[in-house]
Amino acid sequence: MKLMFIGADHEVTGSCHYVECSGKHFLVDYGMEQGINAFENAELPIEPPLIDYVLLTHAHVDHSGLLPLLYARGFRGKIYTTEASADLCSIMLRDCAHIQMQEADWQSRKAKRSASVQVSEPLYKMEDADGAIKCLVPCPYKQEIKLDENITIRFSDVGHLLGSASIEVWLREDGEERKIVFSGDIGNKDQPLIKDPHYTDEADYVVMESTYGDRLHVAQRPDYVAELAEIIQTTFNRGGNVVIPSFAVGRTQEMLYFIRQIKERKLIQGFPDFPVYVDSPLAVEATSIFHKNEISCFDEEAMELVDKGINPITFPGLNLSITSDESKAINFDMTPKVILSASGMCEAGRIRHHLKHNLWRPESTILFVGYQAIGTLGRAIIEGAKEVRLFGETIEIRADIKKLAGISGHADRDGLLEWIGAFKNRPKMVFVVHGEDAVAEGFAQTLIDECDLDAYAPYSGTKYDLISGTFDYEASPIPIAPKKKPVSDVFARLLAAGQRLMGVIKKNEGVSNKDLAKFADQINSLSDKWDR
């Protein structure tokens, strides 16, 4: 019964944990890294075709974004997640694939212009995203689900995103039983639309996030509606636009919730019917998924509106931009407006076009409403960059840069302590992950000093024996090495195909000798053809 840490260890993105129990192998999350990463991640200890399950805490890309890559490399198991997360992944993973393919196409065209022979291949393709989506198994909250005779799981609403969950996992091996709880991303209390985190009361081991483990959100909950209204009013009076880089799933819907109230209360003077643009096909689709899952996921305040026949995130003047022509037209209309666009960290997507058209305008406001990872364009802007590069052009930053203080989908230090403090028993160990280097280390020390818990912030590659309660291996940090000459992306696909073949071979152990001989002959025939 083993636990291995793969991703988001002393880092914030790329969550992934590996568990082995009674001959079964599964992952908890398989996320994409975003921004600058300080440390190398360990490789998965087995080939993807040998992974039996993935348990997914929620749909955010830093937890789900490499699932199509796992599929491309031969994984064909089941991906268990909540019903709402399955709905969101059905659009988000396709969106990720689309971005990968667009980026590869752009890189290839760039190489062609410079007479380079290097052709870029996407990390994965749309068919890989579709394949991963077919592996999704939607699960209800609060229901024990038996994966096999030795592994049982249960999802609990953790209040971070529509469908987000902590996952309780019961493991049995050789007469021993252990319970491990994976927190996922723990939500902030009193968020618009979604419910507060549900607490778990018992575990042998806990793997918990620490994103904001070193800070507190504002002491008193801000009046977000009033603050947002003031920013919009001031910007419109100058004749500018309010551009909001916003995560398509979660934060966009929260902003719409606030803007509906602003319009309902007529808080903007002189611009009674001001237009609001949601310029993200993904955000548009996600908004419909919020409606679909309102009964299971919305909080009491939002449900009061629903019960009155009021859509909490729709209002007059809301424009949904789907096509690229609709997106481009937004910046040719000089009417002061609010533009909500993804990505939330300004790393990709249509937001970069809106920044290009508004960053240089002193009358406009760029309003940040979410976490900006180190190394992202959003982080650079919010930390005071004077200029940025967009589409090969240097853009001087003259717009008003604002941040809506306190708004966060993550619990702060006190919220994290409240979540871990809800356990009635004393876990044997709390593993602290999903936090920047110093934050993860510091929060683990907080758990030791203030909560009298055994806590540890593992580096990627650390291995732990859940039965004996001892480390098999304590990894050291491996700084990201300078990039070497890239291997051909097409050759990388070939290597991945070979990895999948090895996995398929191992899975066929015990098949009849006749079938194995036929399989071996086919492989040898293929090898003879290509052995040069």
PyMOL commands that set and color helices and strands:
alter all, ss='L'
color gray80, all
select helices_A, chain A and resi 48-50+61-64+67-72+83-113+126-134+224-238+251-264+281-292+294-297+300-307+324-330+351-358+377-382+413-421+437-451+489-507+513-530
alter helices_A, ss='H'
color red, helices_A
select strands_A, chain A and resi 2-7+16-21+24-30+53-55+78-82+136-139+145-148+151-157+165-173+176-182+205-209+242-245+276-279+318-321+338-341+365-368+387-390+393-396+400-403+429-433+455-456+463-465+470-473
alter strands_A, ss='S'
color yellow, strands_A
deselect
rebuild
show_as cartoon
